[in-house]
Amino acid sequence: MSGQAWLQLLALVAAVAVGTRLLGPYLAAVFGDEEQAPGDRFFGPMERFVYRLCGIDPDQEQRWTGYAGSLLAFSMLSVLGLYALLRLQHVLPFNPTSAPSMPSPLAFNTAVSFVTNTNWQNYGGELAMSHLTQMIGLAVQNFLSPMVGLCVAMVLVRSLARRRIALVGNFWVDLVRGTVRIFLPLALLVAMVLVSQGVIQNLHGFHQVATVSGGTQSIPGGPVASQEAIKELGQNGGGFFNANSMHPFENPNGFTDFLQIFTILLIPFALTYAYGRMVRDQKQGWVVFGAMFLLWAASVALITGMEVNGSPQLTARGADQVSSSVQSGGNLEGKETRFGAAGCGLYAATTTGTSTGAVNCAHDSLTPMGGGGALINMMLGEVSPGGSGSGLYGMLIFALLSVFIAGLMVGRTPEYLGKKIQAAEMKLVVIYIVVVPLAVLGFAAVSVLMATSKASILNAGPHGLTEVTYAFTSAANNNGSAFAGLTGNTDWYNSTLGLAMLVGRFFLMIPVLAIAGSLVRKQRVPATSGTFPTGTGLFAVLLTGVVVIVVGLTYFPLLSLGPIVEHLGL
């Protein structure tokens, strides 16, 4: 890596550390049990207006079952509303590009995708979407879908902090408070910065301009900066343009690229500090932070290292991949020269580790192990550091599994933050861990056997298997990035990928809420000499190891037949 790339990485780590320390206490105050929260004088009237408008009693908390019911009802209504908007956009206003009605299978896939925080795109945004759909459909879900994940995480954290009570919070209050006090102010600030750097923000359609060669070119317009800001802050990834963050209207320069990476990482890492503050044991938060950071750093090292070193096949054909004063070096196939191989590796590691489908390079053009690193990142369950809320509750599920394993080793009932982890919780943990691999492996297996689905695979052999595996891993883990070699806009893939998204979102959230409902009723037991300490570096290493081992045991055969054998074939 060049000195500039190292400087960018170090600056990013410093910015994330500072952002975690500054934003973490604020997040804890917003979702904590204290009556007063920062900004009550400014945000309070807005929240009370929404409560009155929607008939919400902010003082009425729910059991986990009621919370889950509200969450599912809200999400299903969101899917139906967005589906209807996509089907009817051709007759609605603010459609300067004359976007047609979206076909039913694609509309289903897209609606599910944005409501589940996946943001998978089997379409070209600037051609397939009206401005109205982009603004009140996709951008609105970019605010709400990460908030749903954040709500679930806060329920699990409250269950660990509270004792002997059946109530876990109010879904509608959590949804409103998080949107009004966290995402809206941050998105407004980031959008203004993006506009200042050249990200477009208007209601124009296509402008036809003359080129220097005498031809014509269509220049797109649209409300891009407002969607781009929340696309990154909420770990969404659905780009306004088909090229996503490779497009200069979405990502004009190195500063905006750095800002996007930072905003993607900001909330997931800051939530670890908020977690420590809410359970009144800051060491617990730093342990989770440390495990997430180790996994993220490892993925950055793997993907960036592979891309910077380049492809031996390109070298054998005479391509110069050496870094010099006139070129960034490395594997530049599918890369933006503005960001280079190192910038692509850092961005890809960040987005695939945070359930963010954004890309600033073509993932299908990554080296076999570079693409494999992105694939492994998603297979980890989006915990490195994961999405808004989903990363935290995913890592806490692995923490429960880790203390269970530690309890087996010392021969006593495992405890986490003084709460005994018993059979009921472990059954739900197992469900959480096996559901997504079943969806990924099941759908991928069928897709490489059926003739109709095999026709969508561009590349034969190991890379084709990786393309299919990547698609279902991305969908089931609610990431949204893709290998472009797979033609996903077919009835089969639109339907099965949509189902994988639903499974990966709600079949995980319900067990998490059930675990929270069980833990919140338990009394804390005092620590003894036999209690395994969970606020230490040793537990951070154990937690990281458990994540890696579980993923390795689950997916290693598939990885061996895909990116590993392709890499060995170079």
N, C-alpha and C positions, 0 to 999 in steps of 0.2 A: 504494500500500500504506500501511496505517496504521503509526504508530510502533510499535505492539505487534507487528505482523507483521515489521517490520524488526528489532526486538529479538530476536524468536524466531529469525530467520534468522542473525543474527550470533552468538547464543548457540550455535546448532547447529554453525556452522562452527568456533567455538572448541572445542566439545566434541569434534568429530571430530578436530581437530588434536591435542588432548591425548590422546584415546583411541588415535590412531595411534601416537603416540610411546611410550605406556605399554604397549600390547598387542603392538605389532610385535616388540620384542625377545623377548618371551615366546614368540610363535609361531615365531620363528626357532630358539629354543632347543629347543622341542618337536620340530620336524621336522629339525633340523640333524644333522650327522654326529658331533657330540660325544657321548661316552658318557654324560655326566651332563646331566640336564635339571632345570629347577626342579620341585620337588614330588615328587622321586623317593621320598622316605621315605613320603609319604602315598599317592601314586598308584601307586607301583611294585607293592605287594602286589595291588591290584585288577587291574592289567594282567596280572601273572603268573598270577593265578587264571583269567582269561579265556583266556590262552595254553594253560594246562594243560587246561582244559575243552574247548577246540576243537582241541587237538593242533597248535598253531602253534609253530614254531621261530622265535623272535624274532631270532636271529642269522643266519638264512638269507635273503639278499637274492635278488631276482628280476631277470631280464632284462625288457625292456619287453613282450615277448610273453607271458611268464608273468604279469606284472603285469596286462596287459589281460585275459588269460583269467580271472584271479581276480575282477577287477572285473565282467566280464560275467556270470560264473556267479553271483556274489553278487546282482547286480541282477536277473537273470532269476528267481532263486529268490524274491527279495523280491516281484516282481510276482505270481508264482504264489501265494505265501502270502497276500498282501493280497487278491488276487482271491477266494481261497477264503473268507477271513474275511468279505468283503462279501456273498458269496452265502449264507453260513451264519449270519449274525448274528442272524437271527430265532429260531434254536433255541439260541443261546448265552446265558450269563448277562449281568448288568449291562446290561439292556435295558429301563429303566423307561419309555421312551417308546413301547415296542412297535414299534420300527423294523422294517420288513419286509425280506425278502431283496431285495438290489439286483438289478435285471434285468441279464442278461449283458452287453449292449453298454455299459451305464453302469458296471458293475463293472470291465470291461476299461479303460474310459477313466479311471476313478478310480484304479485300481491303477497303471497306467502313469504317471498324472499325479503321484502322490505319490512314486513311486520315481525319477522323472526330475527331481524338484525343481521341477516345474511347478505343481502344486496347483491345477489348473483344476477348477472345481466346477460340474457340471451338475445339482446337487441342492441342497436346503435342508438344511444340516447338522443342525439341531436336530430335524428330522422324519425324515430318511433314515438317520441313523447312530445306532447304539447307543453307550452310553458305553464298552463294551469295544472297539468298533471305533475310536472316537475315541482311546482311550488306547494300546492295544497295536498298532493298525494305523496310523492317521494320524500320531499324535504320535511314534511310534518312527521312522517314515520321515522325519519332520521333522528328526530328529537325523541319520539315516544318509545320506539323499540329499545334503545339502550336504557331508557328510564325504567322499563319493565325489568330488565336484568338487574339494574341497580336496586330496585325495590326488593327483589328476591334476596339479594346479598344482604341488605339491611335487616331483613327478617331473620336470617340465619345469625347475623351478628347480635341482634337483640336477644335471640334465644340463648346465646352463650353468656350475655351480660345479665339477663334477668333470672329470677329464681321463683319457683313455685307459683306460677301464674300461667293461665291458658291463653292470654292475649298476646299477639305478635305485632300489632300495628294496624293501620288503616291503609289499604292499597291506594285508595283515591287521594288521600292526603299525601302519601309518599310520592305518588305520581305528579301531583300538582306542585308540591314544594321543590322537588328535584328539578322539574322543568323550569319553573319560574326563577329559582334562586341559583341554579348551577348552569344548566345548558344554555338558556337564553342569554344571560349576560356574557358568558364566555364566547358564545358563537357570534354575538354582535361585535365583540372586540376583535376576534380573529378575522371576521369578514371585512372589517374596516382596514385591517393591516393588509389583507390580501388584495383588496381593491387598490390600495396605495402602491402595490407592487405590479399591477397590471392585469390581475384577474378580472375578467369582464363581469359587469352587473348591469343588465338592461333588459328590455322586453322586445328586442328586435328579432326579426327572423334572419333569413340569409341575405347577405349583400353580395351582388354580383360585381366583381371588380376586374379590371383589365390587368393582365400580367405583363412583364417586360418583354416576353416572347410573343406578345400579340394575342394570346388566348384569354380565356375568362376563368375566374375562380370564384367559388361560393364561400364567403366568409360567414360563419355562424355567429349568432348572438344569443343572449339569454341571461337569466338570473343565476349566474354561475357561482359568484363569491359567497352568496348566502348559503347555497347548498354545500359548497366545498368546505366551509368552516365546520358545519355540524357533521359532515361526512367523516371528518377526521376526529373531531372531539368525541363523537359517539361511537367510534370504531365501526362505522358503517361501510364505507368503501364504494357505494354506488356513485359512479362518476356521471356528471352531466353529459360528457362526451364519451363516445365509444373508446377513445384512446385513454380515457381516465387521466391519471396524473402524469402521463407522458405528453399530454396536450399542452402547448404553451399558454393557452387561455385558462387552464386550470392550475398550472404549475410553471410560472414563467422563468424562474431563475433559481440559483442555488439557495438563496435565503428562504424563498417560499418552500423549497424542498425540505430544508432544515426545520422550518416552522411546522410543516405537516407532520414530520416524524415526531417532533416534540409533542404536538397536540394529541397525536395518537397515543403516546405513552403516558401523558400527564395524569388522567383520571384513574386508569388502572393501578398505577404505582401509588398515587396519592391515597387511594382507598385503603391500602395496607396501613398507612399511618392512622387514618380515621378508625380502622378496625382496632388498633392498639389503644387508641384514646377511648373508644366506646366500651371496651372490656376492661378498662382501667389497668392495663398492663402493656406498656409500650414495647416491651421486649417481644411480645407475641407478634406485634405488627412488623417489627424489623425482621423477625424470622421469616415471615411470609414474603416480605420484600426481598430478602436475601435469596430465597429459593427461586422466586420469579426472576430476579436479576441474573442468577447463575445460568438459568435455562436460556434467557434472552441473549446473554453474552456468548454462550456456546453456539447458538444458532447464527449470530452475527459473524463469529469467527469461522464457522463452517462455510456458510454461503458466500461471504465476502472472499474468504481465502480461495475457494474454488473458482470464483469468477475472476479474481485478480490474476491468478495463475494461468488462466486461459485454457483452451482446448488443445491437446496435442495433435488432433487431426487438422486443426487450422494451421498449426506450426508446420506440420508435414506438407501442407499445400502452399507454403511460402508466405503465410500471413505473419506480419510482425506484431506480436502481442506484448512486447517489452515496454514498460513504462519509461517515458522520456520527456524531454521538455516540450515536445510537439504533439504527444499523444498520451492519454491516460493509461493505455495498455490494458492487458487482460482480454477476456472474451467479450468483444463488443457486438456480437450478433444480438440483435433485438434490444440494444441499449440506446438510451438517449446520450448523445455526446456531451450534453450539458452536465450530466451527472456521472457518466462513466461506469465502469464495472464495480468500483468500490461503493459508489452511491446507490447502485442497483442492489448490491448485496445487503447494505444497511437497511434500505427501504423494504426489501423483500422479507428480511428476517423480522422486522418490526411489524409489518402488516399481517404476516402469516402467524405471528405469535400473539396477535391481539384481536382476532376475529374481524379484521379489517380487510375488505376486498380490494382496496386501492392498490395500484401498481404504478411504478415509474419506469418499468422495463417489461419486456415480454417474458413471462415466466416459462413459456414453452421453449424459449431459446437459452435458458440457463443450462450450464453443464449438468451432466447426469446427477452428480452429487450435490450441486448447487440447488437444482430442482428437488432433489431428494431431501435436502435440509429444510426447504420450505414445506414439503409434504410432512416430514416428521414433526415440524413445529405445530401443524394443525392436529396431527395424531395425538399430541400430548394432551389434547382436550382444551386448547386455547387457554392455557394457564401461564403463559410466559410473555407478558403478564396477563393476557386475556382481555376480554372486552369490559365495558363498564358494568361492574357487578358480577358478570359471568366468570371473569377471571378470579375474582376473590372467592366466590362461593365454590368454584371448582377446586381451587387450592385448599380451601378449608375441608372439602370432602376428602381430599388426599391426606390432609392432616389427621382426620378421624381414622382413616385406614392406617396411617403410620403409627398412631398411638395404640391402635389395636394390635399391630404387629409387635410393637415394643412391649405391650402388656403380655402377649404370649411368651415373649422371651424372658420376662422376669417372673412369670407365673402369678399374675394378679389381674383383677378387673381393670381394664384400661380406663384412664380418665383424661379429659381435655378441659382445661380451665375449671377444674373441680367438678365437672359433670361426668358421671359414669357413662361410658360408651358400651352399650349392651347389645343383645341380639337384635332387638327391633331396629336400632340405628344401623347396624352392620348389614342387615338384609337390604335396607334402602340404599346403603353405600354401594353394595354389589350391583343392584339394579342400575344405579347411576353410571357405574363403570362399564357395564356390558351392553347397554342399550345402543350407544353410538357405534361401537365396532360391529354389532349385529347388522345395523342398517348399512354401514359402509361395505362390509364384506359381502353381505347378501345381495345388495343391488349391483355391486361391481361384478360379482360372479355371474349373475344372470346376464349382465350387459356384454360380457366378453364371450358368451355362448350363443346368444340370439343373433341371427343373420342381420336383422333389421338394425339392431343397435350397433353391431360390429361395423356396419357401413358408415357410421359416423366417425370412426377412428381414422385419422389421417396417416399415422405412422404404424407400421407393423412391428411386431416383436416387443422387446421390453419397454420401449418408449410409449408404445400404444397402450400397454397395460398401465403404465404410470399415468397417462392422460386420463383414463377412465377412473383409476383409483383416486387421482387428485380431485376429479369432479365430485365424487360422492363424499370424499373426506372433507372437502371445502363446504359442501352443502350441509352435511350432518353436523359439522362443527361450527356452522353459522359463520363461515369466513367470507366466502363470496369471490375470492380470486380464482383464476382458471388457467389451464393450459389451452391455448387457442387452437391446438391441433384437433381437438374434439369438437365436432359440430353438435352443439347442445340444443339448438332450436328445432327439436323434433318432438312429436307427441310423447314418445317414450321418455326422453330425458327431461322434458318440461314437467311431466307428471311425477316421475320417480324422484327427481331432484327436489321437487316441491314437497313430496312426502318425507324425504330424508331431512329436509329443513324443519318440518313440523316435529318429527321425532326428536331431532337433536336439540330442539328448543324446549318444548313443553314436556316431553318424557324425561327430561332432566330437572326442570323447574319443580315439578310436582313432588318427586322424591326429596328434593332439597327442602321444600316447604314442610313436608311431612316430618323430616328429621328435625327441623326447627320446632315444629309443634310438639315433638317428643321431648326435646332438650329443654324447652322453656319451662316445662312443668317440674323439672328436677331441681332439687336443692343442691347447692354446692357442698362438696365434702372437703374437709381440710386436708392439705397436703401432708404426707408422711414421708419417712425415709425411703419407702418403697415406691413413691410416686415418680414417674419418669418426667423430668423437667422438659417443658416444651418451649421455653423462652431462651434457648441456648443455640450456639452455632452448631453443636452436634445434632440437634433436632432439625436444623435447616438442611444439613447434609443428608440426614435420614429422609426427610421429606422429598428432597430433590431426587435421591436414589429411588424411592418408591415410585415416583412419577415415571422415571426413565425405565425402570424394570417392568412396570405394568404395561407401558406402551410397547416395550421390546417384546415381551411375551405375546402380546396381542397381534402385532403387525409385522414382526421380523420376517416370517416366510414371504409375505407379500412384497416387502421392501427388497428382499433378496432376488425375487424374480423381476423386479422393476429397475429402480435406479442403481442398485448395487451391481447387478450383472451388466447393465448398460455401461457403468463406469469401468468395470473390469474389461469390457470389450473395446475400450479406447486404446 
